[in-house]
Amino acid sequence: MRTAGGAIRMAAVAAAGLVLLTGCGGGAGGGRDGGGKDGGGKDDGAAKGERPGGPARGGSSTTHLKNIPEVGTALRSRIPAASRQVVAVYGAGVNSADATVVLYDKGANGWDRKASWDAHNGRRGWTVNHHEGDKRSPVGVFPLTDAGGVLPDPGAKLPYTHSSAFTPPSYWSKNTRHDFDYVVAINYNRVKGTSPLDPTRPEGQSKGGGVWLHLDHGSGTSACVSVPKSGMRALLRALDPARHPVTVMGDKAHLAA
């Protein structure tokens, strides 16, 4: 018997074409938030790998941290009390596409830094007022509840939608063809508990949507956050709905406020 949740996910898969073409980066030359080139934008292709260091400015301690490093009270207060996993996205600057993604896990003695990766965000940087087509990533704290991709489930704990419907359109740049092999939906202007392909935008289309964690293609995105394939596999295997994972994301200045 098909459950209500299963029916919702199947409907979302059926609407995948709409999502890929009308996401925040959508339009004639664009693609969705995660992948298409921005007319004339340069995509260099070479994905960056895992780095042993911590956040953008780092810190001497990697375990038993009282708080997530470099995150000020404004965003820290928005991390739910129940959250025990944080994917912190440290943007290099408000107008920069370069970032570092760090996975933190909270134990009895505080936050432990588990892994970090070089990453990219929106090609025009960051914004606290994201809207469709601005090519900037939204600053904020967002739950992570749903995942999927072109490739089979690698062992995800989050609900995972495996579908070829994630495949980018053929007219996108070749180096973006594998961007959505693995994705984790960032709960910005979307309905949690549904496939990342669900096109519903509760705050309206103008506020954008389809903001994901996905594979890196070596340069900025339309609003998503991209990490190497090894990073996506690690995140999918680590993120646990029982630990209420969230992402805390933004440029250094907004994060520290």
Backbone as numpy.savetxt, mean C-alpha at the origin, in Angstrom:
# Nx Ny Nz CAx CAy CAz Cx Cy Cz
-22.12 -24.02 -0.43 -22.96 -22.82 -0.43 -22.08 -21.58 -0.43
-22.38 -20.62 -1.26 -21.60 -19.40 -1.32 -22.02 -18.47 -0.19
-21.04 -17.98 0.56 -21.34 -17.06 1.65 -21.55 -15.66 1.10
-22.11 -14.78 1.95 -22.32 -13.40 1.52 -20.99 -12.75 1.18
-19.95 -13.03 2.02 -18.64 -12.46 1.74 -18.09 -12.96 0.43
-18.29 -14.26 0.14 -17.81 -14.81 -1.12 -18.50 -14.18 -2.30
-19.80 -13.93 -2.17 -20.54 -13.30 -3.26 -20.04 -11.89 -3.52
-19.72 -11.18 -2.44 -19.20 -9.82 -2.60 -17.87 -9.85 -3.34
-17.01 -10.81 -2.95 -15.71 -10.90 -3.60 -15.84 -11.26 -5.07
-16.76 -12.17 -5.41 -16.94 -12.53 -6.81 -17.45 -11.34 -7.61
-18.35 -10.56 -7.01 -18.84 -9.37 -7.70 -17.72 -8.38 -7.92
-16.82 -8.27 -6.92 -15.70 -7.35 -7.06 -14.77 -7.77 -8.18
-14.53 -9.08 -8.29 -13.67 -9.57 -9.37 -14.29 -9.25 -10.72
-15.59 -9.41 -10.82 -16.27 -9.12 -12.07 -16.14 -7.65 -12.46
-15.99 -6.79 -11.45 -15.87 -5.35 -11.72 -14.42 -4.91 -11.84
-13.49 -5.85 -11.94 -12.06 -5.52 -11.92 -11.66 -4.55 -13.01
-12.20 -4.73 -14.21 -11.84 -3.84 -15.29 -12.16 -2.40 -14.97
-13.29 -2.19 -14.31 -13.67 -0.85 -13.91 -12.69 -0.28 -12.92
-12.26 -1.10 -11.95 -11.32 -0.63 -10.94 -10.01 -0.21 -11.58
-9.46 -1.06 -12.45 -8.16 -0.79 -13.02 -8.16 0.45 -13.89
-9.29 0.77 -14.48 -9.33 1.90 -15.40 -9.83 3.18 -14.76
-10.53 3.09 -13.63 -11.09 4.30 -13.04 -10.60 4.53 -11.62
-9.51 3.86 -11.23 -8.90 4.13 -9.95 -8.34 5.53 -9.93
-7.72 5.90 -8.82 -7.30 7.29 -8.64 -6.37 7.77 -9.74
-5.60 6.86 -10.33 -4.71 7.28 -11.42 -5.33 7.07 -12.78
-6.61 6.72 -12.83 -7.22 6.30 -14.08 -7.36 7.40 -15.11
-7.67 6.98 -16.33 -7.85 7.95 -17.39 -7.08 7.52 -18.62
-7.16 8.32 -19.65 -6.63 7.94 -20.95 -5.16 7.56 -20.91
-4.32 8.27 -20.19 -2.91 7.92 -20.21 -2.40 7.38 -18.91
-3.29 7.12 -17.95 -2.81 6.96 -16.61 -2.70 5.59 -16.06
-3.77 4.83 -15.97 -3.78 3.62 -15.17 -4.37 3.94 -13.82
-4.34 2.94 -12.86 -4.93 3.17 -11.55 -3.89 3.75 -10.63
-4.21 3.83 -9.33 -3.30 4.45 -8.39 -1.93 3.82 -8.41
-1.84 2.52 -8.68 -0.57 1.88 -8.49 0.37 1.88 -9.66
-0.09 1.91 -10.93 0.88 1.51 -11.91 1.10 2.34 -13.13
0.08 2.83 -13.82 0.29 3.39 -15.14 1.23 4.57 -15.13
1.93 4.77 -16.25 2.84 5.90 -16.35 2.06 7.19 -16.46
2.63 8.24 -15.90 2.04 9.56 -15.96 2.63 10.26 -17.16
1.84 10.43 -18.24 2.29 10.92 -19.51 3.66 11.56 -19.51
4.65 10.89 -20.04 5.99 11.42 -20.11 6.81 11.09 -18.89
6.21 10.51 -17.87 6.95 10.15 -16.68 7.92 9.03 -16.98
9.06 9.03 -16.27 10.09 8.03 -16.53 9.99 6.90 -15.53
9.95 5.67 -16.00 9.97 4.48 -15.16 11.27 3.75 -15.44
12.17 3.65 -14.42 13.47 3.06 -14.70 13.51 1.56 -14.55
12.49 0.98 -13.92 12.34 -0.46 -13.95 13.01 -1.23 -12.86
14.19 -0.88 -12.41 14.93 -1.74 -11.49 14.40 -1.62 -10.08
13.79 -2.70 -9.57 13.25 -2.69 -8.22 14.38 -2.69 -7.21
14.11 -2.03 -6.09 15.11 -2.00 -5.03 14.81 -3.09 -4.01
15.85 -3.51 -3.29 15.71 -4.65 -2.40 15.59 -4.29 -0.95
15.63 -5.33 -0.15 15.51 -5.16 1.29 16.75 -4.48 1.83
16.55 -3.63 2.82 17.68 -2.97 3.46 17.72 -3.39 4.92
18.92 -3.57 5.48 19.02 -4.02 6.86 18.74 -2.93 7.86
18.80 -1.68 7.46 18.59 -0.57 8.39 17.14 -0.38 8.73
16.86 0.64 9.50 15.50 0.92 9.93 14.86 2.01 9.12
14.10 2.88 9.76 13.42 3.95 9.06 14.40 4.94 8.46
13.85 5.93 7.78 14.68 6.81 6.97 15.86 7.40 7.75
15.68 7.81 9.00 16.79 8.31 9.79 17.31 7.26 10.75
16.60 6.15 10.85 17.07 5.03 11.65 17.08 5.31 13.13
17.60 4.38 13.91 17.70 4.51 15.35 18.59 3.40 15.84
19.15 3.58 17.01 20.10 2.60 17.50 19.44 1.32 17.97
18.18 1.41 18.37 17.49 0.24 18.89 16.48 -0.27 17.88
16.41 -1.58 17.73 15.45 -2.15 16.80 14.37 -2.96 17.52
14.48 -3.10 18.82 13.51 -3.89 19.57 13.05 -3.15 20.82
11.89 -3.56 21.32 11.34 -3.03 22.57 11.21 -1.50 22.55
10.71 -0.99 21.43 10.51 0.45 21.29 9.18 0.85 21.91
9.17 1.98 22.60 7.93 2.45 23.21 6.92 2.88 22.17
7.41 3.55 21.13 6.54 4.04 20.07 7.17 3.76 18.71
6.37 3.86 17.66 6.89 3.74 16.30 7.81 4.93 16.05
9.07 4.72 15.69 10.00 5.83 15.48 9.53 6.83 14.45
9.83 8.10 14.72 9.59 9.22 13.81 8.12 9.49 13.53
7.24 8.93 14.33 5.81 9.20 14.19 5.36 10.03 15.40
4.86 11.24 15.13 4.47 12.14 16.19 3.10 11.84 16.76
2.67 12.68 17.68 1.43 12.41 18.41 0.19 12.45 17.52
0.20 13.29 16.47 -1.00 13.44 15.63 -1.38 12.10 14.99
-0.42 11.44 14.35 -0.72 10.15 13.72 -0.68 9.01 14.72
0.19 9.11 15.72 0.26 8.04 16.72 -1.08 7.86 17.42
-1.78 8.96 17.65 -3.07 8.88 18.34 -4.13 8.20 17.49
-3.87 8.06 16.19 -4.85 7.43 15.29 -4.60 5.93 15.10
-3.50 5.43 15.67 -3.24 3.99 15.61 -4.17 3.31 16.62
-5.05 2.42 16.18 -5.99 1.78 17.11 -5.25 1.06 18.25
-5.83 1.11 19.42 -5.21 0.48 20.58 -5.00 -1.01 20.38
-5.87 -1.63 19.57 -5.77 -3.07 19.34 -4.70 -3.45 18.33
-4.14 -2.47 17.61 -3.17 -2.78 16.56 -1.86 -3.27 17.16
-1.40 -4.40 16.65 -0.12 -4.98 17.08 0.85 -5.14 15.92
0.45 -4.66 14.75 1.33 -4.64 13.58 1.17 -3.31 12.86
2.29 -2.70 12.52 2.30 -1.43 11.78 3.26 -1.54 10.61
2.77 -1.20 9.43 3.62 -1.01 8.27 3.83 0.49 8.13
5.01 0.94 8.53 5.32 2.36 8.47 5.95 2.69 7.13
5.42 3.71 6.47 5.96 4.17 5.19 6.57 5.54 5.42
7.90 5.60 5.39 8.64 6.82 5.64 9.01 7.47 4.31
8.21 8.46 3.90 8.52 9.16 2.67 9.70 10.09 2.84
10.55 10.17 1.81 11.77 10.98 1.91 11.46 12.48 1.97
10.35 12.91 1.37 10.00 14.33 1.37 8.61 14.51 0.80
8.03 15.67 1.06 6.64 15.90 0.66 6.46 15.83 -0.85
7.52 16.15 -1.62 7.42 16.10 -3.07 8.27 14.99 -3.68
8.67 14.02 -2.86 9.54 12.94 -3.31 8.76 11.64 -3.49
9.21 10.81 -4.44 8.61 9.50 -4.66 9.36 8.39 -3.94
10.44 8.72 -3.25 11.26 7.72 -2.57 10.80 7.52 -1.13
10.83 6.26 -0.68 10.35 5.95 0.66 11.06 4.72 1.20
10.88 4.49 2.48 11.30 3.25 3.13 10.10 2.66 3.84
9.86 1.38 3.65 8.77 0.67 4.33 9.37 -0.19 5.43
8.83 -0.07 6.64 9.31 -0.84 7.79 8.14 -1.55 8.45
8.33 -2.83 8.72 7.32 -3.61 9.43 7.66 -3.67 10.91
6.72 -3.24 11.75 6.87 -3.30 13.20 5.82 -4.25 13.77
6.22 -4.96 14.80 5.33 -5.89 15.49 5.42 -5.61 16.99
4.27 -5.55 17.65 4.25 -5.20 19.08 4.14 -6.44 19.94
5.07 -6.58 20.85 5.05 -7.66 21.82 4.84 -7.13 23.23
5.08 -7.97 24.19 4.85 -7.58 25.58 5.76 -6.44 26.02
6.93 -6.31 25.39 7.90 -5.30 25.82 7.98 -4.09 24.89
7.07 -4.01 23.93 7.06 -2.86 23.04 7.14 -3.26 21.58
7.44 -2.28 20.73 7.48 -2.49 19.29 8.84 -3.01 18.84
8.84 -4.03 18.01 10.06 -4.59 17.43 10.06 -4.34 15.93
11.19 -3.88 15.42 11.31 -3.68 13.97 11.70 -5.01 13.35
10.86 -5.51 12.43 11.05 -6.86 11.89 11.79 -6.87 10.56
11.53 -5.90 9.69 12.17 -5.86 8.38 11.93 -4.50 7.75
12.74 -4.15 6.77 12.53 -2.89 6.04 12.95 -3.05 4.59
12.34 -2.23 3.74 12.60 -2.29 2.30 12.61 -0.89 1.70
13.48 -0.67 0.73 13.39 0.54 -0.09 12.08 0.49 -0.86
11.45 1.62 -1.04 10.10 1.64 -1.61 9.86 2.93 -2.39
8.67 3.00 -2.99 8.24 4.22 -3.68 6.80 4.54 -3.30
6.47 5.82 -3.36 5.10 6.30 -3.15 4.68 7.10 -4.38
3.64 7.89 -4.26 3.17 8.67 -5.39 4.29 9.49 -6.03
4.31 9.55 -7.36 5.43 10.17 -8.06 5.55 11.66 -7.77
4.46 12.29 -7.30 4.53 13.71 -6.94 4.62 13.91 -5.43
4.73 12.82 -4.69 4.92 12.95 -3.25 3.70 12.60 -2.44
3.40 13.45 -1.44 2.38 13.17 -0.43 1.39 14.32 -0.29
0.21 14.00 0.24 -0.81 15.02 0.49 -1.72 14.60 1.64
-2.24 15.60 2.35 -3.24 15.32 3.39 -4.65 15.46 2.84
-4.75 15.81 1.55 -6.06 15.97 0.91 -6.02 15.31 -0.47
-5.87 14.00 -0.46 -5.73 13.26 -1.72 -6.99 13.35 -2.56
-6.81 13.52 -3.86 -7.95 13.48 -4.78 -7.52 12.76 -6.05
-8.49 12.31 -6.78 -8.24 11.50 -7.96 -7.33 12.21 -8.95
-6.25 11.52 -9.34 -5.37 12.03 -10.36 -4.27 12.97 -9.90
-4.12 13.19 -8.57 -3.09 14.13 -8.14 -1.70 13.52 -8.08
-1.60 12.20 -8.26 -0.32 11.48 -8.28 0.44 11.61 -6.97
-0.29 11.83 -5.88 0.30 11.89 -4.55 -0.33 10.82 -3.66
0.44 10.32 -2.72 -0.08 9.32 -1.78 -0.73 10.02 -0.59
-1.80 9.45 -0.05 -2.47 10.07 1.09 -1.69 9.84 2.39
-1.55 10.89 3.17 -0.94 10.81 4.50 -1.99 10.30 5.48
-1.62 9.38 6.36 -2.59 8.96 7.37 -2.30 7.59 7.95
-3.27 7.11 8.70 -3.25 5.78 9.31 -4.42 5.01 8.74
-4.15 3.88 8.10 -5.19 3.13 7.40 -5.07 1.64 7.72
-6.19 0.99 8.07 -6.16 -0.46 8.30 -5.80 -1.23 7.04
-5.27 -2.43 7.26 -4.92 -3.36 6.18 -5.71 -4.64 6.43
-6.74 -4.88 5.62 -7.65 -5.99 5.90 -7.79 -6.99 4.75
-7.35 -6.63 3.53 -7.65 -7.46 2.37 -6.48 -7.47 1.40
-6.29 -8.62 0.75 -5.15 -8.79 -0.15 -5.58 -9.56 -1.40
-4.65 -9.69 -2.33 -4.93 -10.44 -3.55 -3.79 -10.31 -4.53
-4.04 -10.75 -5.75 -3.02 -10.61 -6.77 -3.19 -11.58 -7.92
-2.36 -11.37 -8.95 -2.34 -12.25 -10.11 -1.79 -13.63 -9.72
-0.80 -13.64 -8.84 -0.17 -14.90 -8.44 -0.97 -15.58 -7.33
-0.81 -16.89 -7.21 -1.52 -17.62 -6.15 -1.12 -17.12 -4.76
-1.99 -17.35 -3.82 -1.77 -16.99 -2.43 -0.44 -17.56 -1.94
0.49 -16.70 -1.46 1.79 -17.20 -1.01 1.79 -17.63 0.46
0.61 -17.67 1.05 0.53 -18.00 2.47 0.03 -16.83 3.29
-0.82 -16.01 2.69 -1.33 -14.82 3.36 -2.28 -15.19 4.49
-2.22 -14.39 5.55 -3.20 -14.53 6.63 -4.43 -13.67 6.37
-4.24 -12.55 5.67 -5.37 -11.72 5.27 -6.17 -12.46 4.20
-7.49 -12.22 4.09 -8.26 -12.80 2.98 -7.62 -12.42 1.65
-7.44 -13.41 0.77 -6.66 -13.22 -0.45 -7.51 -13.56 -1.68
-7.65 -12.60 -2.59 -8.36 -12.83 -3.84 -7.35 -13.11 -4.95
-7.32 -14.35 -5.42 -6.41 -14.73 -6.50 -7.17 -14.61 -7.82
-6.74 -13.72 -8.70 -7.46 -13.51 -9.94 -6.58 -12.86 -11.00
-6.73 -13.30 -12.25 -6.03 -12.66 -13.36 -6.58 -11.26 -13.62
-7.71 -10.95 -12.99 -8.30 -9.62 -13.17 -7.40 -8.51 -12.62
-6.42 -8.86 -11.80 -5.46 -7.87 -11.32 -4.46 -7.45 -12.40
-4.36 -8.21 -13.49 -3.36 -7.92 -14.52 -3.57 -6.52 -15.10
-2.53 -5.68 -15.12 -2.67 -4.34 -15.69 -3.02 -4.39 -17.17
-3.66 -3.34 -17.69 -3.98 -3.30 -19.12 -2.72 -3.42 -19.97
-2.88 -3.99 -21.16 -1.74 -4.26 -22.03 -1.05 -2.99 -22.52
-1.75 -1.85 -22.49 -1.14 -0.62 -22.99 -0.30 0.09 -21.94
-0.30 -0.42 -20.70 0.58 0.16 -19.69 2.03 -0.17 -20.01
2.94 0.60 -19.45 4.37 0.36 -19.63 4.73 -1.08 -19.25
5.64 -1.71 -20.03 5.98 -3.11 -19.80 6.52 -3.36 -18.41
7.24 -2.39 -17.84 7.83 -2.64 -16.53 6.82 -2.55 -15.39
5.56 -2.29 -15.71 4.52 -2.31 -14.69 3.67 -3.59 -14.76
4.03 -4.50 -15.66 3.17 -5.66 -15.91 3.02 -6.57 -14.70
3.96 -6.53 -13.78 3.89 -7.40 -12.61 3.61 -6.63 -11.32
3.22 -5.37 -11.44 2.96 -4.55 -10.25 1.95 -5.20 -9.31
0.95 -5.85 -9.87 -0.15 -6.36 -9.06 -0.12 -7.88 -8.92
1.08 -8.45 -9.06 1.21 -9.88 -8.78 0.80 -10.17 -7.34
1.16 -9.27 -6.44 0.70 -9.32 -5.05 0.28 -7.91 -4.65
-0.84 -7.78 -3.97 -1.27 -6.48 -3.46 -1.89 -6.64 -2.07
-1.80 -5.58 -1.30 -2.55 -5.44 -0.06 -3.30 -4.12 -0.16
-4.60 -4.15 -0.02 -5.40 -2.93 -0.12 -5.17 -2.06 1.11
-4.91 -0.79 0.88 -4.84 0.20 1.95 -6.24 0.79 2.10
-6.77 0.74 3.29 -8.18 1.12 3.48 -8.38 2.63 3.47
-8.07 3.21 2.32 -8.38 4.61 2.03 -9.56 4.62 1.06
-10.67 5.20 1.45 -11.85 5.35 0.60 -12.24 4.04 -0.07
-12.34 2.99 0.73 -12.77 1.69 0.23 -13.58 0.99 1.31
-14.23 -0.12 0.93 -15.02 -0.92 1.86 -14.15 -2.07 2.36
-13.84 -2.07 3.64 -13.01 -3.14 4.18 -13.79 -4.45 4.15
-13.06 -5.56 4.08 -13.70 -6.86 4.03 -14.12 -7.28 2.64
-13.72 -6.52 1.63 -14.02 -6.87 0.24 -12.71 -7.03 -0.52
-12.76 -7.62 -1.70 -11.58 -7.76 -2.53 -10.96 -6.39 -2.82
-9.64 -6.31 -2.96 -9.03 -5.05 -3.41 -9.60 -4.56 -4.73
-10.22 -5.44 -5.50 -10.80 -5.06 -6.78 -12.16 -4.37 -6.66
-12.73 -4.35 -5.47 -14.04 -3.73 -5.28 -13.94 -2.24 -5.63
-14.75 -1.74 -6.59 -14.64 -0.35 -7.03 -15.36 0.66 -6.15
-16.01 0.22 -5.09 -16.80 1.13 -4.26 -15.92 2.21 -3.62
-16.34 3.46 -3.71 -15.63 4.59 -3.11 -16.61 5.31 -2.17
-16.63 4.96 -0.87 -17.62 5.52 0.06 -17.61 7.04 0.14
-16.45 7.67 -0.05 -16.36 9.13 0.04 -16.49 9.80 -1.32
-16.82 9.01 -2.36 -16.97 9.57 -3.69 -15.75 9.37 -4.56
-15.97 9.33 -5.86 -14.90 9.07 -6.81 -13.83 10.15 -6.78
-14.21 11.39 -6.52 -13.24 12.49 -6.56 -12.15 12.37 -5.51
-12.43 11.61 -4.45 -11.42 11.42 -3.39 -10.43 10.33 -3.73
-10.55 9.73 -4.91 -9.62 8.69 -5.32 -9.89 7.38 -4.62
-9.06 6.40 -4.89 -9.22 5.08 -4.31 -8.31 4.10 -5.00
-8.44 2.82 -4.65 -7.56 1.81 -5.22 -6.12 2.02 -4.82
-5.91 2.46 -3.58 -4.55 2.68 -3.07 -4.06 1.37 -2.45
-2.99 0.83 -2.97 -2.51 -0.49 -2.57 -1.04 -0.47 -2.19
-0.63 -1.46 -1.42 0.76 -1.90 -1.38 0.92 -2.89 -2.53
1.95 -2.73 -3.35 2.12 -3.67 -4.46 3.60 -3.73 -4.86
3.90 -4.52 -5.88 5.29 -4.71 -6.30 5.86 -3.43 -6.91
7.14 -3.24 -6.66 7.83 -2.04 -7.13 8.29 -2.21 -8.57
8.21 -1.12 -9.36 8.76 -1.14 -10.71 9.88 -0.13 -10.88
10.40 0.38 -9.76 11.61 1.18 -9.81 11.43 2.68 -9.77
10.19 3.15 -9.72 9.95 4.60 -9.64 8.58 4.85 -9.03
8.19 6.13 -8.97 6.96 6.51 -8.29 5.71 5.93 -8.91
4.65 5.92 -8.11 3.35 5.39 -8.51 2.37 6.53 -8.71
1.10 6.17 -8.89 0.06 7.19 -8.98 -0.53 7.53 -7.62
-0.29 6.72 -6.61 -0.67 7.01 -5.22 -0.33 5.85 -4.30
-0.13 4.66 -4.87 0.16 3.46 -4.08 1.56 3.51 -3.48
1.85 2.50 -2.68 3.19 2.30 -2.12 3.72 0.99 -2.68
4.91 1.01 -3.27 5.45 -0.18 -3.92 6.72 -0.65 -3.22
6.84 -1.96 -3.07 8.00 -2.58 -2.43 8.45 -3.76 -3.29
9.67 -4.27 -3.08 10.13 -5.41 -3.86 9.25 -6.64 -3.65
9.33 -7.57 -4.59 8.53 -8.79 -4.51 8.79 -9.54 -3.22
10.05 -9.61 -2.80 10.36 -10.31 -1.55 9.67 -9.64 -0.38
9.57 -8.31 -0.42 8.89 -7.58 0.64 7.41 -7.86 0.66
6.79 -7.91 -0.53 5.36 -8.19 -0.57 5.06 -9.59 -0.06
5.88 -10.56 -0.43 5.68 -11.92 0.07 5.81 -11.96 1.59
6.82 -11.26 2.11 7.02 -11.24 3.56 5.85 -10.56 4.27
5.37 -9.47 3.72 4.25 -8.77 4.34 2.98 -9.62 4.31
2.73 -10.26 3.18 1.53 -11.09 3.08 1.55 -12.23 4.09
2.73 -12.79 4.32 2.83 -13.89 5.26 2.80 -13.43 6.72
3.17 -12.16 6.94 3.26 -11.65 8.31 1.97 -10.99 8.79
1.31 -10.22 7.92 0.16 -9.43 8.35 -0.98 -10.36 8.78
-1.43 -10.16 10.01 -2.38 -11.07 10.64 -3.61 -10.29 11.09
-4.78 -10.60 10.55 -5.98 -9.85 10.96 -6.23 -9.88 12.46
-5.76 -10.91 13.13 -5.93 -10.98 14.59 -5.10 -9.93 15.31
-4.10 -9.38 14.61 -3.24 -8.35 15.19 -3.61 -6.95 14.69
-4.68 -6.86 13.92 -5.24 -5.58 13.47 -4.18 -4.68 12.83
-3.57 -5.14 11.74 -2.49 -4.35 11.12 -3.00 -3.07 10.48
-2.15 -2.05 10.56 -2.43 -0.77 9.91 -1.16 -0.29 9.23
-1.31 0.63 8.29 -0.17 1.35 7.76 -0.21 2.77 8.27
0.94 3.27 8.67 1.13 4.68 9.03 2.04 5.24 7.95
1.55 6.17 7.16 2.28 6.56 5.95 2.28 8.06 5.73
3.40 8.54 5.23 3.53 9.95 4.92 4.98 10.36 4.76
5.20 11.60 4.41 6.56 12.14 4.35 7.03 12.43 5.78
8.34 12.63 5.95 8.92 12.77 7.27 8.26 13.88 8.09
8.02 15.02 7.45 7.47 16.15 8.19 6.06 15.86 8.70
5.22 15.30 7.84 3.85 14.99 8.27 3.83 13.86 9.31
4.71 12.88 9.15 4.77 11.80 10.12 5.16 12.32 11.50
6.06 13.25 11.55 6.59 13.71 12.83 5.69 14.72 13.53
4.70 15.23 12.86 3.86 16.29 13.44 3.11 15.82 14.69
